[in-house]
Structures are given as C-alpha cells and as structure tokens.
Amino acid sequence: MAEPKLVLPTMDAIQRWQGIAVPNAAARHALADFEALIADLEKLRGEMAFEEEPAGFEAALRDCRDPGS
C-alpha cells in the first residue's frame, strides 16, 4: 500500500524545522495515520463552539482533579 501524500512533506518539514529525522517505521506509520486524523477533524469543523470548551487552564484543572483533593 502506498503512503499518503502527506507523509514525505511532513517528514521533510520535521527535518527542516526540528533538525531530526523520523526515527523508525512506527513513526512513519504514525505520520500516515496523521492524514486520516486531519480529515476526521475537518469533519468536526463548525460543530463545537468556544463555549463548550473550558474557560481556561485553571477551569480544566479543577474539572480533572481527584474528588478527594
């Protein structure tokens, strides 16, 4: 199966911006999955409103803390 067209340009961008190469086959496979993730996120565009997100970092921390603390 051929790699998605996003894999090689993404590998090149990582090399140019971060100075590192994709380390192994698992990382390259993850990049292949990245294109599907972007497509899935595109499908959600416009469905969530800002108000549905935590108002800030502190609110997110309060929502996630252990009940006993």
N, C-alpha and C positions, 0 to 999 in steps of 0.2 A: 504494500500500500504506500502511495506517495505521501510525503509530508505536506501539510497545509502550506500555502504560500507565505504565511506569516512567520514561519519558523526561521528561515535563513536571515531575513531582515532583522528579526528580533535578536538573533544571536549576534549579528553584526553591531546592532545598537548597544547591546550589553558590553561587547568588547570595546567599542569606542568610548562609551560613557563611563564604564566602571573599570575598564582595564583588565577584565577577566574573561575567560572563555567558559562556555557551558562545560561543566566538569565531567559529565558522564551521560550514558544513554538514558538514564532515568530523567535527568534534567531536560534533555532534548525531547523526550516523550511528554514531559510536563508542558513544554512550550507548544507542542502540537495540540494539547488539550486547551491551551490558552485561547485559541481562536473560537472554540465552542463556548467557552466561558464568556467571551466578549459578545457573542451572538445571543446568549441567554440573557445577559444584562441589557442588551439593546431591546429585547422583547419587553422588559420591565419599565422601559423609559416612559415617564409620564404617569405611572401608576402609583408612585409613592409621593407624598407631599412632605415638605420640610417639617411640618408639624408632627408627623409620625415618628420623627427621629428624636432622641434625647436632646434636651435643650442645651446641653453642654457636657463636658467631660465629667464634672462633679456629679451631675444627674445620672450619668451612665454608671459611675462608680457606686452610687447609692443603690441603683437598681440591681446591681450584680453582687453586692456584698452578702456575706453569710448572715442568715437570720439571727444567729446568736451574738453578733458583734454590734 
